[in-house]
Amino acid sequence: MYELGLLVASCALLGCIVGFLAGLLGIGGGLIIVPVLSSLLLSFDVAAADHVLVIAIATSLASILFTSTSSALAHHKNDNVPWEIAPWVMSGVAVGALISGFAASFIPEKMLRTVFAVSVVFIAMRMVLSARNKVNAEHPLPAGPVLGSISAVMGSLSGLIGIGGGALLVPMLHYFSVDIKKAIGCAAACGIVIAFFGSIGYISAGWYVTDLTHGFMGFVYLPALFGIVITSWFIAPIGAKATHYLPVNTIKKVFAMLLVFIAIKMVFS
């Protein structure tokens, strides 16, 4: 019982860090949750090495369901969710996330680590480039079915690595000349869909692999989920307010280098 309490406390501390960075930089918590939670689960002997990354990704997605809901409601109130295109994007990411949730349990652990690491490096590079605030040339928004298909790929990758999708969807929508605030609002709404359908996939795929009596619901580890959510939900608004006082672009670059370090460590660990 003592070790379980210590694990929950560690996840609560992780939730503080994730919530603050999410509010400050607008990044998905999964980029930090997945590698750190993987290490915690191994340290506390909660899961075997061949399942630990899938469990961390599934738990990350489940936590994003709560934080994305709060963010999406705020964007909706500010009229920043473009509902004329959001249904196509949300439908696409729903299909992609659901498929990835089922498929992840069949992917070898080493390959899953490599996919996560490569994706993290790509996102880190995008963060550095976005800090330069370059203006993109205008590109017409594709037809609904095409937009939905592209979104399905984004949703699948997001679900596979345990993130809410903002790091992928925002630059994609902005590339197609969607206003950056509208793109962020749409990505926030899609984060709910990715987390919900991705979690369903991971819960279903792991239902007969893990045991609910040991704190699991499929591949989602409930004690860790509880610890992350109880703090990240309240800390995120503090991070958002801090954007007015801290050098966000500089922090983005430092955080991007941290992400690259984490990615390299995961590949060679």
C-alpha positions in Angstrom: 0.0 0.0 0.0 2.9 2.3 0.8 4.4 1.8 -2.7 1.1 2.4 -4.3 0.7 5.7 -2.5 4.2 6.7 -3.5 3.5 5.9 -7.1 0.3 8.0 -7.1 2.2 10.8 -5.4 4.9 10.6 -8.1 2.2 10.7 -10.8 0.6 13.7 -9.1 4.0 15.5 -9.3 4.2 14.4 -13.0 0.8 15.9 -13.5 2.0 19.2 -12.1 4.8 19.4 -14.6 2.7 18.2 -17.5 -0.1 20.6 -16.7 2.2 23.6 -16.4 4.0 22.8 -19.7 0.7 22.1 -21.5 -0.7 25.5 -20.4 2.6 27.3 -21.1 3.6 25.8 -24.4 0.3 24.3 -25.7 1.9 20.8 -26.0 0.3 17.5 -25.4 1.1 15.9 -22.0 1.8 12.6 -23.6 5.3 13.7 -24.8 6.3 13.8 -21.1 3.9 11.3 -19.6 4.8 8.4 -21.7 8.6 8.2 -21.1 8.4 9.2 -17.4 5.4 6.9 -16.6 7.2 4.0 -18.4 10.2 4.5 -16.0 7.9 4.8 -12.9 6.0 1.6 -13.8 9.2 -0.3 -14.2 10.7 1.1 -11.0 7.6 0.1 -9.0 7.4 -3.3 -10.7 3.9 -2.6 -11.9 4.3 -4.1 -15.4 6.6 -6.3 -17.3 9.0 -4.6 -19.8 7.2 -5.9 -22.8 3.9 -4.2 -21.8 5.1 -1.1 -20.0 5.2 1.3 -23.0 1.7 0.3 -24.2 0.4 0.8 -20.6 2.1 4.3 -20.4 0.6 5.3 -23.8 -2.9 4.1 -22.9 -2.8 5.9 -19.5 -1.5 9.0 -21.2 -4.4 9.0 -23.6 -6.9 8.5 -20.8 -5.5 11.5 -18.9 -5.7 13.6 -22.0 -9.4 13.0 -22.2 -9.9 15.1 -19.1 -7.4 17.9 -19.9 -8.6 18.2 -23.5 -12.2 18.6 -22.4 -11.3 21.6 -20.2 -9.3 23.1 -23.0 -11.9 22.5 -25.7 -14.7 24.1 -23.6 -12.6 27.2 -23.1 -11.9 27.5 -26.9 -15.6 26.9 -27.7 -16.6 29.8 -25.4 -14.1 32.0 -27.2 -15.6 30.9 -30.6 -12.3 29.4 -31.6 -13.6 26.0 -32.8 -14.3 26.1 -36.6 -17.4 23.8 -36.6 -17.7 24.1 -40.4 -14.6 21.8 -40.7 -14.3 20.2 -37.3 -16.7 17.3 -38.0 -14.6 16.1 -40.8 -11.4 16.3 -38.8 -13.0 14.8 -35.7 -14.4 11.9 -37.7 -11.0 11.2 -39.2 -9.0 11.3 -36.0 -11.7 9.1 -34.3 -11.1 6.3 -36.9 -7.4 6.6 -36.7 -7.2 6.6 -32.9 -9.5 3.6 -32.6 -7.4 1.6 -35.0 -4.1 2.5 -33.3 -5.5 1.6 -29.9 -6.2 -2.0 -31.1 -3.0 -2.2 -33.2 -0.5 -1.0 -30.6 -0.7 -4.2 -28.5 0.4 -6.2 -31.5 3.4 -4.0 -32.4 6.8 -5.2 -30.9 7.8 -3.1 -28.0 11.1 -2.0 -29.6 9.4 -0.9 -32.7 6.8 1.1 -30.7 9.7 2.8 -28.8 11.3 3.7 -32.2 8.0 5.1 -33.6 7.5 7.2 -30.4 11.1 8.5 -30.5 11.0 9.5 -34.2 7.7 11.2 -33.7 9.0 13.1 -30.7 12.0 14.3 -32.6 9.7 15.5 -35.4 7.5 17.4 -33.0 10.6 18.9 -31.3 11.9 20.2 -34.6 8.5 21.7 -35.4 8.5 23.5 -32.0 11.8 25.1 -32.8 10.7 26.2 -36.3 7.4 27.5 -35.0 9.2 29.7 -32.5 10.5 31.7 -35.5 6.9 32.6 -36.4 7.4 32.3 -40.2 4.3 33.1 -42.3 3.1 30.2 -44.5 2.0 30.6 -48.1 -1.8 30.1 -48.5 -2.9 26.6 -49.4 -6.6 25.8 -50.1 -8.4 23.6 -47.6 -9.1 20.2 -49.2 -12.5 18.7 -49.7 -14.1 17.2 -46.6 -13.4 13.5 -47.4 -9.7 14.3 -48.1 -9.4 16.4 -45.0 -10.9 13.5 -43.0 -8.5 11.0 -44.5 -5.5 13.2 -43.7 -6.9 13.6 -40.2 -7.2 9.8 -39.8 -3.5 9.5 -40.3 -2.8 12.2 -37.7 -5.2 10.5 -35.3 -3.6 7.1 -35.8 -0.1 8.4 -35.1 -1.4 10.5 -32.1 -3.1 7.4 -30.6 -0.1 5.3 -31.3 2.3 7.5 -29.3 -0.3 8.7 -26.6 -0.7 12.4 -27.4 -3.8 14.6 -27.9 -2.8 15.4 -31.5 -2.4 19.2 -31.2 1.3 19.0 -32.2 0.3 17.3 -35.5 -3.1 18.8 -36.2 -2.3 22.5 -35.6 0.5 22.7 -38.2 -1.6 20.6 -40.6 -4.6 22.9 -40.4 -2.5 26.1 -40.3 -0.8 24.8 -43.5 -4.2 24.8 -45.1 -4.7 28.4 -44.2 -6.8 27.9 -41.1 -6.3 30.7 -38.7 -3.9 29.6 -35.9 -6.4 30.2 -33.1 -9.1 28.3 -35.0 -6.5 25.5 -35.6 -5.7 25.3 -32.0 -9.4 25.3 -31.0 -10.1 22.5 -33.5 -7.1 20.5 -32.3 -8.4 20.9 -28.7 -11.8 19.5 -29.6 -10.1 16.6 -31.6 -8.0 15.8 -28.5 -11.2 14.6 -26.8 -12.0 12.4 -29.7 -8.5 11.0 -30.0 -8.3 10.3 -26.3 -11.8 8.7 -26.1 -11.5 6.4 -29.1 -7.9 5.6 -28.5 -8.6 4.7 -24.9 -11.5 2.4 -26.0 -9.0 0.7 -28.3 -6.4 0.2 -25.6 -8.9 -0.9 -23.0 -10.5 -3.4 -25.3 -7.1 -4.7 -26.6 -5.8 -5.2 -23.0 -9.0 -6.4 -21.3 -7.8 -10.0 -21.2 -4.1 -9.2 -20.8 -4.3 -7.2 -17.5 -6.4 -7.6 -14.4 -8.8 -4.9 -13.0 -8.1 -6.1 -9.4 -4.5 -5.0 -9.9 -5.6 -1.5 -10.9 -5.9 -2.0 -14.6 -8.7 -1.3 -17.0 -7.4 -2.9 -20.2 -4.0 -1.2 -20.7 -5.0 1.9 -18.7 -3.4 1.9 -15.2 -6.0 3.6 -13.0 -3.8 4.7 -10.0 -1.4 6.5 -12.3 -4.3 8.1 -14.2 -5.8 9.4 -11.0 -2.5 10.9 -9.8 -1.9 12.7 -13.1 -5.4 14.1 -13.5 -5.9 15.4 -10.0 -3.0 17.9 -10.5 -2.7 18.6 -14.2 -6.4 19.7 -14.4 -5.7 22.5 -11.9 -2.1 23.4 -12.9 -2.7 23.9 -16.6 -4.4 27.3 -16.2 -1.4 28.5 -14.2 0.9 27.6 -17.1 -1.4 29.5 -19.5 -1.2 32.6 -17.3 2.6 32.3 -17.2 2.8 32.8 -20.9 2.5 36.6 -20.2 5.6 36.6 -18.0 8.0 34.0 -19.3 10.0 33.8 -22.6 7.9 31.2 -24.2 9.9 30.9 -27.4 13.2 30.3 -25.5 11.4 27.8 -23.3 10.1 26.0 -26.4 13.7 25.6 -27.8 15.0 24.3 -24.4 12.0 21.9 -24.2 12.6 20.7 -27.7 16.2 19.8 -26.9 14.9 17.9 -23.8 12.4 16.0 -26.0 15.3 15.0 -28.4 17.3 13.7 -25.4 14.3 11.7 -24.2 13.8 10.2 -27.6 17.4 9.1 -27.9 17.3 7.6 -24.4 14.2 5.6 -25.3 15.7 4.2 -28.4 18.9 3.1 -26.7 17.5 2.1 -23.3 
